[in-house]
Amino acid sequence: MDFAEKLNALMDLFSISNSRMAKRLSVDPSLISKWRHGNRLPARSAGYVKEVVFFFYEQYVESDALLQHRLRRILGESAELHLDDSEMALKQFLLEWLIAEENGENQEGMSPSSAQGRQVIHLMQQLMNVETAPVPPTSMDAPAPTGGNLHQYHLHAGRSGRRKAVIEFLDLVLEMKPPQELLLLSQENLSWMMEDPVFMAEWNRKLTAVLTGGHQVTIIHHMDRENDDLLNIMKYWIPLHLTGNVRSWYFPRYRELPFQNTYFIIRNQAAVFASVNEETPEDQYYTFFFRDPVVAKILESSYQSLLKECMPLVRFYTATRLESYMEQVVKLEEEAGTWIGWKNGLSGSSLSLPLYEQLMVQEGIKSEERWRRLQLHQKRLEAFRKNIPHFSYVEVLPLNLLNQLSRGTQAVLNPLESFTTKPLRLKEEQVISLLESMVDRLRKYPNYEVYLANKNPLWQDLNMSLGYKENQAALAGSLGPGKERPVALLTGEGNMTQVFEGFLDTALDSIPGNFRNRQRVIAKLEKVIAYHRNRYQNSWNRG
């Protein structure tokens, strides 16, 4: 039996509903449903499995002899040796039974999305480092529209006709004076686009030209898709977001759609529209291209009705919006739940207010900007103190970073950690102060953990910072080409946050025990502190 089967057996035995279990664990009932269907497994870092065990132990204690007998049958013969044990021993037995597969391997913290997670995270890194530049015209421009029956619209047949209509649509936009606003949505399987690589190259080139030319795009992503479709969405849309002219939304409530519609609308100007279902034959696969403002407004009204029910899919923050990014990070840390931060440099979360201000003064940050950053950082420190007694706060630092700091490498807080347009460079005494704050947290708070990421194929090419807030959101940040163009993205969409959670859970479990051991991590940090204290004292004596 796997985890889902065991959970179902226990919930059926004690007649526990998804909503009742969710209320006990303080999660959404949809998460319990995913566990029961095997679509997702509890995160290692969140402690859900232990809470499940405690819950069912209470049910066992309160049940009658018949239910206790049935539970013994579910747990197997070895249960007879444990059900009369102490409370702690029984809970441990239930825990081991629940997380063990038939082959005896422990599955706690393993996620079916972990492999996909690695692929997605590395794809994000590649795409967020793409240089975005205006696209020069080439000879690939499509000829003027000739197909279809021209009355108030062009009517295109088949999947190739759909692609032709979209290219004609983009050509029309490129002829218009910016800024035009485009409204896009396709609820269909994306194979009609992806099956033709020549079309995809043309689509990507012309859409990039539309965006770099100053036009605006609002897109509703239909996220109830296969994993490959989600990867393709990210592959083509993340670089386009870097233009700053794209707003992405998603429909948060999944539902069966009798018809899958496609909208490509130029507001008040023109529109491409199609509607199909799973039984639509190829010879009835039609796409309408209207160059009629009245029709465009009618379709826009339908689109806007959908948009009212949507939520932002992803928010992008470039160097000029790092203060807004800091505001979002603070809001996440203020929420209840486990926080995991995977760093690609020093962490700024434990900076004291005086040290943070000192670093900003050194780099010439203006007083007004300093004041706003300090106000936000104060909230961040308060959120940490409020949540740390109840939830885990995990930070992962590159082991190689500490090794470099022990060899005299300049210590820097990059813009994604300092939330300033300039990186903040630390002097010897400032490195000491920052690392001592981390050590103090490790000694004072059992729920605060620092792990050291050694070399591992899972993350050896990862040069991004990642963050995940339990049941809330995920974020990723890159310093960009030459580490001179910081950009971060934040998403609260369930499929995407699940990808982050799966990757981070797998990565945390892959870090060797000695690099997760609290005392050994403290010893490593104190070694770096001693090195910098010695350098500081020597420079003081020479001065």
RAPE-V608184 format. One record per pair of residues at least 12 apart in sequence whose C-alpha atoms are under 8 Angstrom apart, sorted by the first residue. I is the first residue (numbers start at 1). J is the second residue. D is the distance in whole Angstrom. If there is no record, write none. Layout:
i=I j=J d=D
i=I j=J d=D
This chain:
i=1 j=101 d=6
i=1 j=102 d=6
i=2 j=100 d=8
i=2 j=101 d=6
i=2 j=102 d=7
i=3 j=35 d=8
i=3 j=38 d=8
i=3 j=41 d=8
i=3 j=98 d=6
i=3 j=99 d=6
i=3 j=100 d=8
i=3 j=101 d=7
i=4 j=35 d=6
i=4 j=36 d=5
i=4 j=37 d=6
i=4 j=38 d=5
i=5 j=36 d=7
i=6 j=98 d=7
i=7 j=35 d=8
i=7 j=36 d=6
i=7 j=98 d=8
i=8 j=36 d=6
i=9 j=74 d=8
i=10 j=56 d=8
i=10 j=71 d=8
i=13 j=67 d=7
i=13 j=70 d=8
i=13 j=71 d=8
i=14 j=59 d=7
i=14 j=67 d=8
i=18 j=30 d=8
i=18 j=32 d=6
i=18 j=33 d=7
i=24 j=55 d=8
i=25 j=48 d=7
i=25 j=51 d=7
i=25 j=52 d=8
i=27 j=471 d=8
i=39 j=112 d=7
i=40 j=111 d=6
i=40 j=112 d=7
i=40 j=113 d=8
i=41 j=108 d=8
i=41 j=109 d=7
i=41 j=110 d=7
i=41 j=111 d=6
i=41 j=112 d=8
i=42 j=108 d=7
i=42 j=109 d=6
i=42 j=111 d=8
i=43 j=108 d=8
i=43 j=109 d=5
i=43 j=110 d=8
i=43 j=111 d=8
i=43 j=501 d=7
i=43 j=502 d=8
i=43 j=505 d=6
i=44 j=108 d=6
i=44 j=109 d=4
i=44 j=110 d=8
i=44 j=505 d=6
i=45 j=109 d=8
i=45 j=338 d=7
i=45 j=392 d=7
i=45 j=505 d=7
i=46 j=337 d=8
i=46 j=338 d=6
i=46 j=392 d=8
i=46 j=470 d=7
i=49 j=95 d=7
i=49 j=99 d=8
i=49 j=108 d=8
i=50 j=95 d=7
i=53 j=91 d=6
i=53 j=94 d=6
i=53 j=95 d=6
i=54 j=91 d=7
i=57 j=91 d=7
i=75 j=97 d=7
i=109 j=505 d=6
i=109 j=506 d=7
i=109 j=509 d=8
i=110 j=502 d=7
i=110 j=505 d=7
i=110 j=506 d=6
i=111 j=502 d=5
i=111 j=505 d=8
i=111 j=506 d=8
i=112 j=502 d=8
i=113 j=498 d=7
i=113 j=499 d=6
i=113 j=502 d=6
i=113 j=503 d=7
i=114 j=499 d=7
i=114 j=502 d=5
i=114 j=503 d=5
i=114 j=505 d=8
i=114 j=506 d=6
i=115 j=503 d=7
i=116 j=227 d=8
i=116 j=499 d=7
i=116 j=503 d=8
i=117 j=499 d=5
i=117 j=500 d=6
i=117 j=502 d=6
i=117 j=503 d=5
i=118 j=458 d=7
i=118 j=459 d=8
i=118 j=503 d=6
i=120 j=231 d=7
i=120 j=499 d=8
i=121 j=500 d=8
i=121 j=503 d=8
i=122 j=461 d=8
i=122 j=462 d=7
i=123 j=235 d=7
i=124 j=234 d=8
i=124 j=235 d=8
i=124 j=238 d=8
i=125 j=462 d=7
i=125 j=463 d=7
i=125 j=464 d=7
i=125 j=478 d=7
i=127 j=235 d=7
i=127 j=238 d=6
i=127 j=239 d=6
i=128 j=238 d=7
i=128 j=239 d=6
i=128 j=242 d=8
i=128 j=478 d=7
i=128 j=480 d=7
i=128 j=487 d=7
i=129 j=478 d=7
i=129 j=479 d=8
i=129 j=480 d=5
i=129 j=481 d=6
i=130 j=239 d=6
i=130 j=480 d=8
i=130 j=481 d=8
i=131 j=481 d=7
i=132 j=239 d=7
i=132 j=242 d=7
i=132 j=243 d=7
i=133 j=212 d=7
i=134 j=208 d=8
i=134 j=209 d=6
i=134 j=212 d=5
i=134 j=213 d=7
i=135 j=205 d=7
i=135 j=208 d=7
i=135 j=209 d=5
i=135 j=212 d=7
i=136 j=209 d=8
i=140 j=202 d=8
i=141 j=171 d=8
i=142 j=167 d=7
i=142 j=168 d=7
i=142 j=171 d=8
i=144 j=168 d=8
i=145 j=168 d=7
i=152 j=290 d=6
i=152 j=291 d=7
i=152 j=292 d=7
i=153 j=288 d=6
i=153 j=289 d=5
i=153 j=290 d=4
i=153 j=291 d=6
i=153 j=292 d=8
i=154 j=288 d=6
i=154 j=289 d=5
i=154 j=290 d=7
i=155 j=286 d=7
i=155 j=287 d=6
i=155 j=288 d=5
i=155 j=289 d=6
i=156 j=286 d=6
i=156 j=287 d=5
i=156 j=288 d=6
i=156 j=289 d=8
i=157 j=283 d=7
i=157 j=284 d=7
i=157 j=285 d=6
i=157 j=286 d=5
i=157 j=287 d=6
i=158 j=282 d=6
i=158 j=283 d=7
i=158 j=284 d=7
i=158 j=285 d=5
i=158 j=286 d=6
i=158 j=287 d=8
i=159 j=192 d=6
i=159 j=282 d=8
i=159 j=285 d=7
i=160 j=192 d=8
i=161 j=286 d=8
i=161 j=287 d=7
i=162 j=192 d=8
i=162 j=286 d=7
i=162 j=287 d=6
i=163 j=192 d=8
i=163 j=193 d=7
i=163 j=199 d=7
i=165 j=272 d=7
i=165 j=287 d=7
i=165 j=288 d=8
i=165 j=289 d=6
i=166 j=264 d=8
i=166 j=272 d=7
i=167 j=202 d=8
i=167 j=203 d=7
i=169 j=264 d=8
i=169 j=271 d=8
i=169 j=272 d=7
i=169 j=289 d=8
i=170 j=206 d=7
i=170 j=207 d=7
i=170 j=210 d=8
i=171 j=206 d=8
i=173 j=210 d=7
i=173 j=266 d=8
i=174 j=209 d=8
i=174 j=210 d=6
i=178 j=213 d=7
i=178 j=214 d=6
i=178 j=215 d=5
i=179 j=214 d=6
i=179 j=215 d=4
i=179 j=216 d=6
i=180 j=215 d=5
i=180 j=216 d=6
i=180 j=266 d=7
i=180 j=267 d=7
i=181 j=215 d=6
i=181 j=216 d=5
i=181 j=217 d=6
i=181 j=218 d=7
i=181 j=266 d=6
i=181 j=267 d=6
i=182 j=215 d=8
i=182 j=216 d=6
i=182 j=217 d=5
i=182 j=218 d=6
i=182 j=264 d=7
i=182 j=265 d=6
i=182 j=266 d=5
i=182 j=267 d=6
i=183 j=217 d=6
i=183 j=218 d=5
i=183 j=219 d=6
i=183 j=263 d=7
i=183 j=264 d=6
i=183 j=265 d=5
i=183 j=266 d=7
i=183 j=267 d=7
i=183 j=300 d=8
i=183 j=303 d=8
i=184 j=217 d=7
i=184 j=218 d=6
i=184 j=219 d=5
i=184 j=220 d=6
i=184 j=262 d=8
i=184 j=263 d=6
i=184 j=264 d=5
i=184 j=265 d=6
i=185 j=219 d=6
i=185 j=220 d=5
i=185 j=221 d=6
i=185 j=222 d=8
i=185 j=261 d=8
i=185 j=262 d=6
i=185 j=263 d=5
i=185 j=264 d=7
i=186 j=220 d=8
i=186 j=221 d=7
i=186 j=222 d=7
i=186 j=260 d=7
i=186 j=261 d=6
i=186 j=262 d=4
i=186 j=263 d=6
i=187 j=221 d=8
i=187 j=222 d=6
i=187 j=260 d=5
i=187 j=261 d=6
i=187 j=262 d=6
i=188 j=260 d=5
i=188 j=261 d=7
i=188 j=262 d=7
i=188 j=276 d=8
i=189 j=225 d=7
i=189 j=229 d=8
i=190 j=229 d=7
i=204 j=236 d=7
i=208 j=240 d=7
i=211 j=240 d=8
i=211 j=243 d=7
i=211 j=245 d=6
i=211 j=246 d=8
i=212 j=243 d=6
i=214 j=245 d=7
i=215 j=245 d=7
i=216 j=245 d=5
i=216 j=246 d=6
i=217 j=245 d=6
i=217 j=246 d=5
i=217 j=247 d=6
i=218 j=246 d=6
i=218 j=247 d=5
i=218 j=248 d=6
i=218 j=249 d=8
i=219 j=246 d=8
i=219 j=247 d=6
i=219 j=248 d=5
i=219 j=249 d=6
i=220 j=248 d=6
i=220 j=249 d=5
i=220 j=250 d=5
i=220 j=251 d=7
i=220 j=307 d=7
i=220 j=310 d=8
i=221 j=248 d=7
i=221 j=249 d=6
i=221 j=250 d=5
i=221 j=251 d=7
i=221 j=313 d=8
i=222 j=250 d=6
i=222 j=251 d=7
i=223 j=250 d=7
i=223 j=251 d=8
i=223 j=495 d=7
i=224 j=254 d=7
i=241 j=316 d=7
i=242 j=316 d=7
i=242 j=318 d=8
i=244 j=316 d=8
i=247 j=312 d=8
i=247 j=315 d=8
i=248 j=312 d=6
i=248 j=313 d=5
i=248 j=314 d=6
i=248 j=315 d=8
i=249 j=307 d=8
i=249 j=310 d=6
i=249 j=311 d=5
i=249 j=312 d=4
i=249 j=313 d=5
i=249 j=314 d=7
i=250 j=310 d=5
i=250 j=311 d=6
i=250 j=312 d=6
i=250 j=313 d=5
i=250 j=493 d=8
i=251 j=306 d=8
i=251 j=307 d=8
i=251 j=309 d=7
i=251 j=310 d=5
i=251 j=311 d=6
i=252 j=309 d=8
i=252 j=310 d=6
i=252 j=311 d=7
i=252 j=493 d=8
i=258 j=277 d=6
i=259 j=275 d=6
i=259 j=276 d=5
i=259 j=277 d=5
i=260 j=275 d=6
i=260 j=276 d=5
i=260 j=277 d=6
i=261 j=273 d=7
i=261 j=274 d=6
i=261 j=275 d=4
i=261 j=276 d=7
i=262 j=274 d=5
i=262 j=275 d=6
i=263 j=299 d=8
i=263 j=303 d=8
i=265 j=296 d=7
i=265 j=299 d=8
i=265 j=300 d=7
i=266 j=296 d=7
i=267 j=296 d=7
i=267 j=297 d=7
i=267 j=300 d=7
i=268 j=293 d=5
i=268 j=294 d=7
i=268 j=296 d=6
i=268 j=297 d=6
i=269 j=291 d=7
i=269 j=292 d=6
i=269 j=293 d=5
i=269 j=296 d=6
i=270 j=289 d=8
i=270 j=290 d=5
i=270 j=291 d=4
i=270 j=292 d=6
i=270 j=293 d=6
i=270 j=295 d=7
i=270 j=296 d=5
i=271 j=289 d=6
i=271 j=290 d=5
i=271 j=291 d=7
i=271 j=292 d=8
i=271 j=295 d=8
i=271 j=296 d=5
i=271 j=299 d=8
i=272 j=287 d=7
i=272 j=288 d=6
i=272 j=289 d=4
i=272 j=290 d=6
i=273 j=287 d=6
i=273 j=288 d=5
i=273 j=289 d=7
i=274 j=286 d=7
i=274 j=287 d=5
i=274 j=288 d=6
i=275 j=287 d=8
i=312 j=491 d=8
i=312 j=492 d=8
i=313 j=491 d=6
i=313 j=492 d=7
i=313 j=493 d=6
i=314 j=489 d=6
i=314 j=490 d=5
i=314 j=491 d=5
i=314 j=492 d=7
i=314 j=493 d=8
i=315 j=489 d=5
i=315 j=490 d=5
i=315 j=491 d=7
i=316 j=487 d=7
i=316 j=488 d=6
i=316 j=489 d=4
i=316 j=490 d=7
i=317 j=487 d=6
i=317 j=488 d=5
i=317 j=489 d=6
i=318 j=485 d=7
i=318 j=486 d=6
i=318 j=487 d=4
i=318 j=488 d=7
i=319 j=420 d=8
i=319 j=421 d=6
i=319 j=485 d=7
i=319 j=486 d=6
i=319 j=487 d=6
i=320 j=421 d=7
i=322 j=415 d=8
i=322 j=416 d=8
i=322 j=419 d=5
i=322 j=420 d=7
i=322 j=421 d=7
i=323 j=373 d=7
i=323 j=419 d=6
i=323 j=420 d=7
i=325 j=419 d=8
i=325 j=488 d=8
i=326 j=376 d=7
i=326 j=419 d=6
i=327 j=376 d=7
i=330 j=376 d=7
i=330 j=377 d=8
i=330 j=379 d=7
i=330 j=380 d=5
i=330 j=383 d=8
i=332 j=469 d=7
i=332 j=472 d=7
i=332 j=473 d=8
i=333 j=380 d=7
i=333 j=383 d=6
i=333 j=384 d=7
i=333 j=469 d=8
i=334 j=380 d=7
i=334 j=383 d=5
i=334 j=384 d=8
i=334 j=387 d=8
i=336 j=387 d=6
i=336 j=391 d=7
i=337 j=387 d=8
i=337 j=391 d=6
i=337 j=392 d=8
i=337 j=469 d=7
i=337 j=470 d=5
i=337 j=471 d=8
i=338 j=391 d=5
i=338 j=392 d=5
i=338 j=393 d=6
i=338 j=394 d=8
i=338 j=469 d=6
i=338 j=470 d=5
i=339 j=391 d=8
i=339 j=392 d=6
i=339 j=393 d=5
i=339 j=394 d=6
i=339 j=467 d=7
i=339 j=468 d=6
i=339 j=469 d=5
i=339 j=470 d=6
i=340 j=393 d=6
i=340 j=394 d=5
i=340 j=395 d=6
i=340 j=396 d=8
i=340 j=467 d=6
i=340 j=468 d=5
i=340 j=469 d=7
i=340 j=504 d=8
i=341 j=394 d=6
i=341 j=395 d=5
i=341 j=396 d=6
i=341 j=465 d=7
i=341 j=466 d=6
i=341 j=467 d=4
i=341 j=468 d=7
i=342 j=395 d=6
i=342 j=396 d=5
i=342 j=397 d=7
i=342 j=465 d=5
i=342 j=466 d=5
i=342 j=467 d=6
i=343 j=395 d=7
i=343 j=396 d=6
i=343 j=397 d=5
i=343 j=398 d=7
i=343 j=464 d=7
i=343 j=465 d=5
i=343 j=466 d=7
i=344 j=397 d=7
i=344 j=398 d=6
i=344 j=463 d=6
i=344 j=464 d=6
i=344 j=465 d=5
i=345 j=397 d=7
i=345 j=398 d=7
i=345 j=401 d=7
i=345 j=412 d=8
i=345 j=413 d=7
i=345 j=414 d=7
i=346 j=397 d=7
i=346 j=401 d=8
i=346 j=411 d=8
i=346 j=412 d=7
i=346 j=413 d=6
i=346 j=414 d=8
i=346 j=417 d=8
i=347 j=395 d=8
i=347 j=397 d=8
i=347 j=413 d=7
i=347 j=417 d=6
i=348 j=413 d=7
i=348 j=417 d=5
i=348 j=418 d=6
i=349 j=380 d=8
i=349 j=381 d=8
i=349 j=417 d=8
i=350 j=381 d=8
i=350 j=434 d=7
i=350 j=437 d=6
i=350 j=438 d=6
i=351 j=434 d=6
i=351 j=437 d=7
i=352 j=434 d=8
i=352 j=437 d=8
i=353 j=374 d=7
i=353 j=377 d=7
i=353 j=378 d=7
i=355 j=430 d=7
i=355 j=433 d=8
i=356 j=374 d=8
i=357 j=370 d=7
i=357 j=374 d=7
i=359 j=424 d=6
i=359 j=425 d=7
i=359 j=426 d=7
i=360 j=424 d=7
i=363 j=422 d=7
i=363 j=424 d=7
i=363 j=425 d=8
i=373 j=419 d=8
i=388 j=445 d=7
i=388 j=447 d=6
i=388 j=448 d=7
i=389 j=445 d=7
i=389 j=447 d=7
i=390 j=447 d=8
i=391 j=447 d=6
i=392 j=447 d=5
i=392 j=448 d=6
i=392 j=449 d=8
i=393 j=447 d=6
i=393 j=448 d=5
i=393 j=449 d=6
i=394 j=448 d=6
i=394 j=449 d=5
i=394 j=450 d=6
i=394 j=451 d=7
i=395 j=449 d=6
i=395 j=450 d=5
i=395 j=451 d=6
i=396 j=450 d=6
i=396 j=451 d=5
i=396 j=452 d=6
i=396 j=453 d=6
i=397 j=450 d=7
i=397 j=451 d=6
i=397 j=452 d=5
i=397 j=453 d=6
i=398 j=452 d=6
i=398 j=453 d=5
i=398 j=454 d=7
i=399 j=452 d=5
i=399 j=453 d=5
i=399 j=454 d=5
i=400 j=454 d=7
i=402 j=524 d=8
i=402 j=525 d=8
i=402 j=528 d=7
i=405 j=528 d=7
i=406 j=527 d=8
i=406 j=528 d=5
i=406 j=531 d=6
i=406 j=532 d=8
i=410 j=425 d=7
i=410 j=426 d=7
i=411 j=425 d=6
i=411 j=426 d=5
i=411 j=427 d=7
i=411 j=431 d=7
i=412 j=424 d=6
i=412 j=425 d=5
i=412 j=426 d=6
i=413 j=425 d=6
i=413 j=426 d=8
i=415 j=479 d=8
i=415 j=486 d=7
i=416 j=477 d=7
i=416 j=478 d=8
i=416 j=479 d=8
i=416 j=486 d=7
i=416 j=487 d=8
i=416 j=488 d=8
i=428 j=532 d=6
i=428 j=533 d=7
i=428 j=535 d=7
i=428 j=536 d=6
i=429 j=532 d=7
i=429 j=533 d=7
i=429 j=536 d=7
i=431 j=529 d=7
i=431 j=532 d=7
i=432 j=529 d=5
i=432 j=532 d=7
i=432 j=533 d=7
i=435 j=525 d=7
i=435 j=526 d=8
i=435 j=529 d=7
i=436 j=526 d=8
i=436 j=529 d=7
i=439 j=522 d=6
i=439 j=525 d=7
i=439 j=526 d=8
i=442 j=518 d=7
i=442 j=522 d=7
i=449 j=516 d=8
i=449 j=518 d=7
i=450 j=516 d=7
i=450 j=518 d=7
i=450 j=521 d=7
i=451 j=511 d=8
i=451 j=515 d=6
i=451 j=516 d=5
i=451 j=517 d=8
i=451 j=521 d=7
i=452 j=511 d=8
i=452 j=515 d=5
i=452 j=516 d=7
i=452 j=521 d=7
i=453 j=511 d=6
i=453 j=515 d=7
i=454 j=511 d=7
i=454 j=515 d=8
i=458 j=507 d=7
i=459 j=507 d=8
i=463 j=478 d=7
i=464 j=476 d=7
i=464 j=477 d=6
i=464 j=478 d=5
i=464 j=479 d=8
i=465 j=477 d=5
i=465 j=478 d=7
i=468 j=497 d=7
i=468 j=500 d=7
i=468 j=501 d=7
i=472 j=492 d=6
i=473 j=490 d=7
i=473 j=491 d=6
i=473 j=492 d=4
i=473 j=493 d=7
i=473 j=497 d=6
i=474 j=490 d=6
i=474 j=491 d=6
i=474 j=492 d=6
i=474 j=496 d=8
i=474 j=497 d=5
i=474 j=500 d=7
i=475 j=488 d=7
i=475 j=489 d=6
i=475 j=490 d=4
i=475 j=491 d=6
i=476 j=488 d=6
i=476 j=489 d=5
i=476 j=490 d=7
i=477 j=489 d=6
